[in-house]
Amino acid sequence: MAIRASSQRWQHLLEWVGIAVLIVLVGRAAAAEDAMAPEPEPAAQPQSASPSAPPVAYDALFRLPSGAAPKPAGGAPLDRKRWEERFTAMHGELDGARGQLAKAQAELEALAHKSESWQMAAPGAQPTAENSPVSYKLRQEIRQYREDVGRAERRLRELEVEASLAGVPPEWRQPAHSDAAPGS
């Protein structure tokens, strides 16, 4: 009985192997038939005046055409006074944000040098001015001022890109010096 069961298992296994071999052979025959079939001719395409475009240098793809300066999108173009006002305002905003950041950092440094300021830390950690409860508010202000400086720098870059696309000369991009004293 055990011999009959094992022989039946072998018979079923051989049947499945035979089916798998048959499937593989049919697939190969179909692939060979496809390879032997003639390829269809491409549809006739109208020939253009120039059979191929001249090659373009890779670096030339990254340069703007020299003949045409882009016009500002919509509205009348801004004059020199308005561009200088915009750049002056952006530079003023950036300088103000940097000044606030420097002032807050100086306060934090002065606080760190005070030896009488009470400091605490988690068990096992060394108490420093950075983790003292006294300077927490100041550190949060410094973080906010750094974000303000980053935003002002991004807006200035955006204005410079806009001016570049509008064809604004470099001398118009400098902040107006009539209101500001030298060195401020």
C-alpha atoms as a printed R data frame, in Angstrom:
    type eleno elety resid chain resno      x       y       z
1   ATOM     1    CA   MET     A     1  0.000   0.000   0.000
2   ATOM     2    CA   ALA     A     2  2.787   2.409   0.878
3   ATOM     3    CA   ILE     A     3  4.526   1.588  -2.374
4   ATOM     4    CA   ARG     A     4  1.394   2.260  -4.380
5   ATOM     5    CA   ALA     A     5  0.911   5.697  -2.674
6   ATOM     6    CA   SER     A     6  4.495   6.767  -3.341
7   ATOM     7    CA   SER     A     7  4.266   5.638  -6.967
8   ATOM     8    CA   GLN     A     8  1.091   7.662  -7.389
9   ATOM     9    CA   ARG     A     9  2.874  10.715  -5.960
10  ATOM    10    CA   TRP     A    10  5.709  10.220  -8.455
11  ATOM    11    CA   GLN     A    11  3.231   9.891 -11.261
12  ATOM    12    CA   HIS     A    12  1.508  13.170 -10.314
13  ATOM    13    CA   LEU     A    13  4.883  14.884 -10.005
14  ATOM    14    CA   LEU     A    14  5.919  13.682 -13.461
15  ATOM    15    CA   GLU     A    15  2.633  14.917 -14.914
16  ATOM    16    CA   TRP     A    16  3.215  18.393 -13.454
17  ATOM    17    CA   VAL     A    17  6.800  18.469 -14.684
18  ATOM    18    CA   GLY     A    18  5.609  17.450 -18.146
19  ATOM    19    CA   ILE     A    19  3.030  20.239 -18.169
20  ATOM    20    CA   ALA     A    20  5.675  22.783 -17.099
21  ATOM    21    CA   VAL     A    21  8.086  21.617 -19.829
22  ATOM    22    CA   LEU     A    22  5.285  21.844 -22.393
23  ATOM    23    CA   ILE     A    23  4.476  25.429 -21.352
24  ATOM    24    CA   VAL     A    24  8.135  26.450 -21.627
25  ATOM    25    CA   LEU     A    25  8.482  24.881 -25.069
26  ATOM    26    CA   VAL     A    26  5.308  26.534 -26.366
27  ATOM    27    CA   GLY     A    27  6.554  29.906 -25.068
28  ATOM    28    CA   ARG     A    28  9.914  29.491 -26.792
29  ATOM    29    CA   ALA     A    29  8.261  28.461 -30.042
30  ATOM    30    CA   ALA     A    30  6.030  31.542 -29.955
31  ATOM    31    CA   ALA     A    31  9.042  33.784 -29.299
32  ATOM    32    CA   ALA     A    32 10.964  32.221 -32.187
33  ATOM    33    CA   GLU     A    33  7.961  32.695 -34.461
34  ATOM    34    CA   ASP     A    34  7.767  36.379 -33.531
35  ATOM    35    CA   ALA     A    35 11.473  36.821 -34.219
36  ATOM    36    CA   MET     A    36 11.157  35.281 -37.679
37  ATOM    37    CA   ALA     A    37  8.180  37.439 -38.708
38  ATOM    38    CA   PRO     A    38  9.114  40.369 -40.943
39  ATOM    39    CA   GLU     A    39  8.989  43.759 -39.242
40  ATOM    40    CA   PRO     A    40  6.293  46.108 -40.512
41  ATOM    41    CA   GLU     A    41  7.613  49.012 -42.523
42  ATOM    42    CA   PRO     A    42  7.312  52.365 -40.775
43  ATOM    43    CA   ALA     A    43  4.757  54.760 -42.174
44  ATOM    44    CA   ALA     A    44  6.180  57.188 -44.670
45  ATOM    45    CA   GLN     A    45  7.127  60.377 -42.852
46  ATOM    46    CA   PRO     A    46  7.343  63.689 -44.648
47  ATOM    47    CA   GLN     A    47 10.906  64.896 -44.939
48  ATOM    48    CA   SER     A    48 11.638  68.320 -43.538
49  ATOM    49    CA   ALA     A    49 13.827  70.936 -45.217
50  ATOM    50    CA   SER     A    50 16.772  70.083 -42.957
51  ATOM    51    CA   PRO     A    51 17.245  66.382 -42.258
52  ATOM    52    CA   SER     A    52 18.745  66.990 -38.813
53  ATOM    53    CA   ALA     A    53 19.183  69.957 -36.520
54  ATOM    54    CA   PRO     A    54 22.740  71.136 -35.905
55  ATOM    55    CA   PRO     A    55 24.220  69.873 -32.655
56  ATOM    56    CA   VAL     A    56 24.014  72.208 -29.671
57  ATOM    57    CA   ALA     A    57 26.790  72.446 -27.110
58  ATOM    58    CA   TYR     A    58 25.782  71.291 -23.634
59  ATOM    59    CA   ASP     A    59 26.876  74.579 -22.031
60  ATOM    60    CA   ALA     A    60 24.787  76.578 -24.510
61  ATOM    61    CA   LEU     A    61 21.632  75.046 -23.059
62  ATOM    62    CA   PHE     A    62 22.242  76.854 -19.773
63  ATOM    63    CA   ARG     A    63 22.694  80.338 -21.259
64  ATOM    64    CA   LEU     A    64 19.908  82.757 -22.081
65  ATOM    65    CA   PRO     A    65 19.702  84.057 -25.630
66  ATOM    66    CA   SER     A    66 21.770  87.201 -25.917
67  ATOM    67    CA   GLY     A    67 19.418  89.219 -28.133
68  ATOM    68    CA   ALA     A    68 16.218  89.370 -26.132
69  ATOM    69    CA   ALA     A    69 15.976  90.803 -22.626
70  ATOM    70    CA   PRO     A    70 12.916  89.506 -20.770
71  ATOM    71    CA   LYS     A    71 10.209  92.021 -19.952
72  ATOM    72    CA   PRO     A    72  8.677  92.237 -16.479
73  ATOM    73    CA   ALA     A    73  5.449  90.293 -16.214
74  ATOM    74    CA   GLY     A    74  2.423  92.558 -16.403
75  ATOM    75    CA   GLY     A    75  2.137  96.228 -15.621
76  ATOM    76    CA   ALA     A    76  4.528  99.037 -16.345
77  ATOM    77    CA   PRO     A    77  8.222  98.444 -15.668
78  ATOM    78    CA   LEU     A    78  9.535  99.880 -12.434
79  ATOM    79    CA   ASP     A    79 11.848 102.862 -12.641
80  ATOM    80    CA   ARG     A    80 15.206 103.305 -10.958
81  ATOM    81    CA   LYS     A    81 13.778 105.034  -7.884
82  ATOM    82    CA   ARG     A    82 11.326 102.217  -7.145
83  ATOM    83    CA   TRP     A    83 13.948  99.480  -7.576
84  ATOM    84    CA   GLU     A    84 16.317 101.346  -5.245
85  ATOM    85    CA   GLU     A    85 13.496 101.780  -2.706
86  ATOM    86    CA   ARG     A    86 12.709  98.072  -2.809
87  ATOM    87    CA   PHE     A    87 16.362  97.088  -2.363
88  ATOM    88    CA   THR     A    88 16.826  99.684   0.400
89  ATOM    89    CA   ALA     A    89 13.812  98.307   2.265
90  ATOM    90    CA   MET     A    90 15.033  94.714   1.930
91  ATOM    91    CA   HIS     A    91 18.571  95.578   3.027
92  ATOM    92    CA   GLY     A    92 17.138  97.551   5.962
93  ATOM    93    CA   GLU     A    93 14.978  94.616   7.002
94  ATOM    94    CA   LEU     A    94 17.944  92.252   6.788
95  ATOM    95    CA   ASP     A    95 20.210  94.610   8.732
96  ATOM    96    CA   GLY     A    96 17.528  95.052  11.417
97  ATOM    97    CA   ALA     A    97 17.099  91.294  11.831
98  ATOM    98    CA   ARG     A    98 20.859  90.793  12.036
99  ATOM    99    CA   GLY     A    99 21.110  93.597  14.615
100 ATOM   100    CA   GLN     A   100 18.425  92.012  16.815
101 ATOM   101    CA   LEU     A   101 20.165  88.638  16.554
102 ATOM   102    CA   ALA     A   102 23.542  90.131  17.502
103 ATOM   103    CA   LYS     A   103 22.008  91.969  20.477
104 ATOM   104    CA   ALA     A   104 20.314  88.804  21.783
105 ATOM   105    CA   GLN     A   105 23.496  86.769  21.330
106 ATOM   106    CA   ALA     A   106 25.473  89.414  23.244
107 ATOM   107    CA   GLU     A   107 22.929  89.248  26.085
108 ATOM   108    CA   LEU     A   108 23.213  85.465  26.212
109 ATOM   109    CA   GLU     A   109 27.004  85.693  26.246
110 ATOM   110    CA   ALA     A   110 26.908  88.222  29.084
111 ATOM   111    CA   LEU     A   111 24.555  85.955  30.997
112 ATOM   112    CA   ALA     A   112 26.858  82.988  30.456
113 ATOM   113    CA   HIS     A   113 29.826  84.899  31.902
114 ATOM   114    CA   LYS     A   114 27.990  85.782  35.114
115 ATOM   115    CA   SER     A   115 29.135  83.434  37.815
116 ATOM   116    CA   GLU     A   116 26.304  84.267  40.194
117 ATOM   117    CA   SER     A   117 23.522  83.129  37.869
118 ATOM   118    CA   TRP     A   118 21.774  80.093  39.273
119 ATOM   119    CA   GLN     A   119 22.173  77.029  37.064
120 ATOM   120    CA   MET     A   120 20.664  73.585  37.136
121 ATOM   121    CA   ALA     A   121 20.770  70.514  34.940
122 ATOM   122    CA   ALA     A   122 19.407  67.005  34.752
123 ATOM   123    CA   PRO     A   123 21.047  64.470  37.055
124 ATOM   124    CA   GLY     A   124 24.428  63.510  35.674
125 ATOM   125    CA   ALA     A   125 24.618  66.466  33.276
126 ATOM   126    CA   GLN     A   126 26.960  69.408  33.685
127 ATOM   127    CA   PRO     A   127 25.070  72.663  34.361
128 ATOM   128    CA   THR     A   128 25.846  75.334  31.765
129 ATOM   129    CA   ALA     A   129 24.340  78.634  30.719
130 ATOM   130    CA   GLU     A   130 22.746  76.871  27.752
131 ATOM   131    CA   ASN     A   131 20.513  74.701  29.907
132 ATOM   132    CA   SER     A   132 19.776  77.190  32.650
133 ATOM   133    CA   PRO     A   133 16.155  78.264  33.124
134 ATOM   134    CA   VAL     A   134 17.247  81.900  33.147
135 ATOM   135    CA   SER     A   135 18.388  81.827  29.502
136 ATOM   136    CA   TYR     A   136 15.529  79.759  28.043
137 ATOM   137    CA   LYS     A   137 13.550  82.822  26.930
138 ATOM   138    CA   LEU     A   138 16.685  84.377  25.467
139 ATOM   139    CA   ARG     A   139 17.550  81.210  23.520
140 ATOM   140    CA   GLN     A   140 14.015  81.124  22.092
141 ATOM   141    CA   GLU     A   141 14.377  84.760  21.007
142 ATOM   142    CA   ILE     A   142 17.714  83.946  19.331
143 ATOM   143    CA   ARG     A   143 16.094  81.057  17.471
144 ATOM   144    CA   GLN     A   144 13.301  83.388  16.293
145 ATOM   145    CA   TYR     A   145 15.807  86.069  15.223
146 ATOM   146    CA   ARG     A   146 17.781  83.487  13.230
147 ATOM   147    CA   GLU     A   147 14.582  82.512  11.422
148 ATOM   148    CA   ASP     A   148 13.882  86.209  10.737
149 ATOM   149    CA   VAL     A   149 17.384  86.642   9.271
150 ATOM   150    CA   GLY     A   150 16.871  83.563   7.074
151 ATOM   151    CA   ARG     A   151 13.505  84.861   5.817
152 ATOM   152    CA   ALA     A   152 14.954  88.302   5.084
153 ATOM   153    CA   GLU     A   153 17.888  86.744   3.182
154 ATOM   154    CA   ARG     A   154 15.483  84.596   1.114
155 ATOM   155    CA   ARG     A   155 13.317  87.627   0.262
156 ATOM   156    CA   LEU     A   156 16.417  89.602  -0.759
157 ATOM   157    CA   ARG     A   157 17.517  86.718  -3.034
158 ATOM   158    CA   GLU     A   158 14.015  86.583  -4.538
159 ATOM   159    CA   LEU     A   159 14.141  90.330  -5.187
160 ATOM   160    CA   GLU     A   160 17.568  89.951  -6.820
161 ATOM   161    CA   VAL     A   161 16.223  87.191  -9.076
162 ATOM   162    CA   GLU     A   162 13.204  89.305  -9.978
163 ATOM   163    CA   ALA     A   163 15.477  92.257 -10.773
164 ATOM   164    CA   SER     A   164 17.745  90.043 -12.845
165 ATOM   165    CA   LEU     A   165 14.801  88.735 -14.871
166 ATOM   166    CA   ALA     A   166 13.534  92.294 -15.353
167 ATOM   167    CA   GLY     A   167 16.921  93.427 -16.646
168 ATOM   168    CA   VAL     A   168 17.611  95.842 -13.787
169 ATOM   169    CA   PRO     A   169 21.198  97.183 -13.913
170 ATOM   170    CA   PRO     A   170 23.444  96.286 -10.926
171 ATOM   171    CA   GLU     A   171 23.799  99.914  -9.807
172 ATOM   172    CA   TRP     A   172 20.014 100.077  -9.200
173 ATOM   173    CA   ARG     A   173 20.236  97.108  -6.856
174 ATOM   174    CA   GLN     A   174 22.383  98.890  -4.275
175 ATOM   175    CA   PRO     A   175 20.496 100.380  -1.340
176 ATOM   176    CA   ALA     A   176 20.066 104.153  -1.556
177 ATOM   177    CA   HIS     A   177 22.691 105.865   0.615
178 ATOM   178    CA   SER     A   178 20.930 109.199   0.992
179 ATOM   179    CA   ASP     A   179 19.160 108.188   4.259
180 ATOM   180    CA   ALA     A   180 21.860 106.033   5.803
181 ATOM   181    CA   ALA     A   181 25.110 107.222   7.271
182 ATOM   182    CA   PRO     A   182 28.264 105.479   6.047
183 ATOM   183    CA   GLY     A   183 29.092 102.349   8.003
184 ATOM   184    CA   SER     A   184 25.578 101.762   9.377
